[in-house]
Amino acid sequence: MGRVLYPEQIKLKVPERKLYPLKPEHDREWTDAAIDLLLDADLLTAESGVLRLCPDSAFSQNEFDALASFAFNVGTGALQASTLRRKYNAGDVAGAAEEFVKWNKGGGRVLVGLTRRRLAEQALFLSKGA
């Protein structure tokens, strides 16, 4: 699907997003370095969101990484409103883990790729690490 460049694109359906005109400063070939900067900014937003939304958590690295991956993909607003977050903040780690797999739909349909992603996030969340 990709990343939106403009806030007003978020409310558009994917086909409409793809047709959204680029502003002149963005109508160019993107270098790997420029793309990496966007990715870094998005990752920072997701990580900051997890820290802000789960302030009293003593995360394991794997829990934090799984929550950051989730927030990166669905957005921090969705994390904020989620039962996953509510359960995790209440100390119900197992219950929170069960919530990952419920976020596997796009356009009202179960998507194989999202199912795989959520299962991987769930496995990471529950793993004890090295």
VODREN-179264 format. One record per atom (N, C-alpha, C): x, y, z. Coordinates in steps of 0.001 Angstrom, whole numbers, padded with zeros to 6 digits, always signed. Layout:
N
XYZ;...
***
This chain:
130
+000810-001181+000000;+000000+000000+000000;+000857+001250+000000;+001835+001300+000823;+002718+002453+000827;+002396+003461+001900;+003066+004574+001794;+002960+005646+002794;+002267+006831+002162;+001445+007524+002934;+000859+008764+002443;+001817+009911+002756;+001858+010880+001877;+002708+012053+002091;+001935+013200+002716;+000625+013192+002537;-000195+014325+002968;-001313+013832+003883;-001571+014560+004970;-002596+014121+005925;-003970+013894+005293;-004321+014679+004303;-005641+014533+003683;-005789+013224+002909;-004684+012557+002596;-004749+011273+001900;-005239+010142+002810;-005064+010297+004095;-005374+009216+005029;-006833+008791+004926;-007722+009732+004687;-009158+009433+004655;-009616+008872+003310;-008722+008831+002337;-009085+008333+001012;-008908+006823+000932;-009703+006197+000088;-009521+004776-000189;-008244+004619-001015;-007639+003437-000954;-006349+003204-001590;-006332+003601-003071;-007323+003223-003869;-007261+003633-005284;-007229+005165-005449;-007962+005869-004595;-007960+007328-004664;-006618+007894-004197;-006016+007260-003216;-004695+007699-002741;-003667+007655-003855;-003732+006576-004645;-002757+006395-005720;-002900+007467-006797;-004090+008026-006945;-004333+009052-007955;-004114+010465-007420;-003847+010572-006143;-003687+011892-005522;-002450+012586-006112;-002618+013814-006567;-001475+014476-007219;-000375+014846-006227;+000837+014673-006677;+001985+015063-005862;+002195+016570-005952;+002615+017138-004843;+003012+018543-004861;+004327+018634-005630;+004601+019778-006244;+005810+019882-007078;+007090+019440-006370;+007225+019742-005080;+008456+019376-004376;+008594+017868-004147;+007506+017119-004324;+007551+015670-004140;+007500+014908-005459;+007267+015608-006556;+007159+014969-007868;+008561+014793-008452;+009229+013751-007964;+010614+013508-008345;+010936+012044-008097;+012082+011635-008510;+012540+010291-008157;+013060+010337-006737;+012664+009356-005949;+013061+009313-004552;+014326+008479-004415;+015313+009020-003738;+016542+008273-003479;+016315+007327-002302;+017154+006346-002197;+017076+005436-001047;+017261+006215+000255;+018139+007202+000241;+018390+007994+001450;+017143+008778+001862;+016439+009337+000908;+015218+010093+001222;+014133+009163+001765;+014041+007988+001175;+013057+007007+001644;+013416+006538+003054;+014702+006330+003306;+015147+005932+004642;+014800+006990+005682;+014911+008266+005322;+014538+009344+006254;+013056+009294+006592;+012216+009046+005599;+010776+008919+005865;+010500+007722+006767;+011141+006604+006473;+010967+005400+007287;+011420+005648+008722;+012567+006280+008890;+013067+006589+010237;+012077+007465+011008;+011525+008466+010325;+010549+009355+010983;+009295+008581+011376;+008835+007696+010496;+007652+006894+010809;+007912+005935+011967;+009091+005326+011978;+009446+004425+013082;+009524+005178+014405;+010095+006363+014384;+010179+007181+015587;+008788+007536+016101;+007880+007853+015193;+006499+008144+015585;+005854+006932+016257;+006049+005756+015673;+005474+004533+016240;+006078+004229+017612;+007395+004315+017718;+008060+004019+018991;+007665+005032+020071;+007618+006296+019709;+007214+007328+020671;+005779+007112+021120;+004941+006704+020165;+003551+006431+020493;+003410+005294+021490;+004173+004238+021297;+004125+003108+022234;+004558+003561+023623;+005629+004327+023699;+006105+004812+025005;+005076+005728+025677;+004412+006553+024878;+003415+007484+025412;+002140+006747+025845;+001734+005759+025056;+000462+005083+025294;+000561+003937+026295;+001753+003481+026566;+001971+002413+027547;+003023+002892+028544;+002746+003983+029263;+003789+004662+030039;+004315+003899+031249;+003511+003040+031809;+003936+002368+033037;+004444+000956+032793;+004673+000631+031540;+005065-000726+031184;+006563-000933+031349;+006887-002099+031850;+008287-002516+031906;+008456-003485+030741;+008546-002936+029539;+008604-003739+028329;+009808-004665+028311;+009598-005847+027781;+010755-006584+027299;+011057-005959+025934;+012252-006152+025441;+012579-005599+024120;+011637-006148+023056;+011302-007439+023167;+010429-008062+022173;+009006-007526+022251;+008504-007273+023451;+007175-006672+023584;+007156-005293+022938;+008162-004495+023254;+008234-003149+022687;+008323-003206+021164;+009166-004076+020641;+009338-004176+019194;+008036-004605+018510;+007329-005552+019098;+006065-006006+018514;+005016-004893+018560;+004945-004181+019668;+003991-003072+019774;+004353-001942+018807;+005631-001685+018635;+006064-000649+017694;+005743-001058+016251;+005934-002318+015917;+005586-002807+014586;+004092-002656+014343;+003305-003020+015335;+001851-002901+015259;+001454-001436+015058;+001999-000551+015879;+001672+000878+015792;+002144+001466+014464;+003282+001021+013973;+003794+001473+012686;+002800+001136+011583;+002201-000047+011663;+001316-000518+010607;-000100+000040+010722;-000669+000056+011925;-002073+000476+012065;-002202+001933+012492;-001119+002503+013005;-001141+003886+013470;-001283+003956+014982;-000765+005029+015557;-000816+005173+017009;-002233+005455+017495;-003064+006059+016655;-004457+006282+017041;-005196+004972+017230;-004950+004021+016336;-005573+002706+016464;-005036+001979+017695;-003731+002090+017941;-003172+001486+019159;-003823+002101+020391;-003976+003403+020391;-004560+004087+021543;-005967+003582+021853;-006753+003328+020824;-008142+002903+021016;-008291+001394+021181;-007201+000656+021079;-007284-000802+021003;-007457-001487+022352;-008112-002628+022287;-008200-003522+023437;-006826-004100+023742;-006002-004279+022722;-004637-004762+022917;-003923-003867+023925;-003964-002570+023695;-003305-001617+024599;-003931-001652+025995;-005253-001670+026041;-005937-001666+027336;-005534-002892+028155;-005501-004046+027522;-005121-005274+028234;-003653-005230+028657;-002790-004768+027764;-001372-004708+028095;-001131-003764+029267;-001748-002601+029229;-001573-001636+030318;-002150-002146+031643;-003101-003049+031569;-003680-003647+032775;-002853-004827+033280;-001782-005155+032573;-000918-006255+032992;-001318-007602+032429;-002304-007625+031536;-002768-008874+030938;-002008-009120+029640;-000776-009588+029776;+000089-009798+028609;-000480-010872+027691;-000957-011960+028245;-001522-013033+027419;-002763-012538+026676;-003603-011785+027358;-004794-011230+026711;-004427-010245+025618;-003414-009440+025865;-002950-008489+024846;-002436-009245+023623;-001695-010314+023859;-001146-011100+022755;-002255-011650+021864;-003361-012049+022473;-004484-012584+021697;-005091-011539+020771;-004937-010277+021106;-005546-009196+020327;-004841-008936+018998;-003563-009240+018895;-002836-008958+017651;-003555-009527+016433;-003957-010794+016524;-004504-011489+015356;-005869-010964+014933;-006502-010168+015755;-007804-009596+015392;-007662-008435+014405;-006449-007968+014202;-006184-006820+013328;-005665-007285+011973;-006388-008184+011328;-005919-008784+010080;-006838-008490+008891;-007624-007423+008992;-008571-007114+007926;-008231-005798+007240;-008519-005760+005971;-008408-004546+005180;-009614-004490+004271;-010320-003370+004286;-011528-003276+003470;-012591-004273+003884;-012591-004659+005172;-013587-005602+005674;-013286-007066+005385;-012163-007336+004726;-011800-008710+004385;-010538-009130+005121;-010482-010394+005486;-009264-010953+006076;-008203-011001+004977;-007037-010441+005274;-005936-010434+004309;-004828-011363+004796;-004363-012221+003907;-003342-013207+004254;-002081-012514+004759;-001664-011459+004077;-000449-010751+004481;-000561-010152+005869;-001726-009569+006182;-001917-009007+007523;-001999-010106+008572;-002600-011220+008212;-002661-012348+009150;-001245-012811+009481;-000401-012949+008447;+000998-013342+008676;+001719-012330+009555;+001523-011055+009252;+002199-009995+010014;+001772-010040+011478;+000470-010162+011726;-000021-010168+013104;+000456-011397+013858;+000518-012545+013202;+001035-013746+013862;+002516-013577+014196;+003268-012943+013313;+004694-012697+013578;+004852-011708+014738;+004026-010660+014766;+004092-009704+015878;+003718-010385+017190;+002697-011218+017148;+002272-011948+018343;+003381-012861+018847;+004014-013587+017932;+005110-014486+018314;+006270-013698+018915;+006618-012573+018313;+007684-011726+018852;+007303-011213+020235;+006075-010746+020374;+005572-010209+021633;+005698-011234+022761;+005414-012477+022455;+005431-013536+023468;+006800-014184+023662;+007742-013940+022740;+009038-014604+022843;+009872-013980+023946;+010695-014774+024522;+011542-014333+025641;+012852-013733+025173;+013187-013915+023890;+014423-013329+023377;+015627-014194+023676;+016763-013673+023238;+018004-014439+023402;+018603-014265+024764;
***
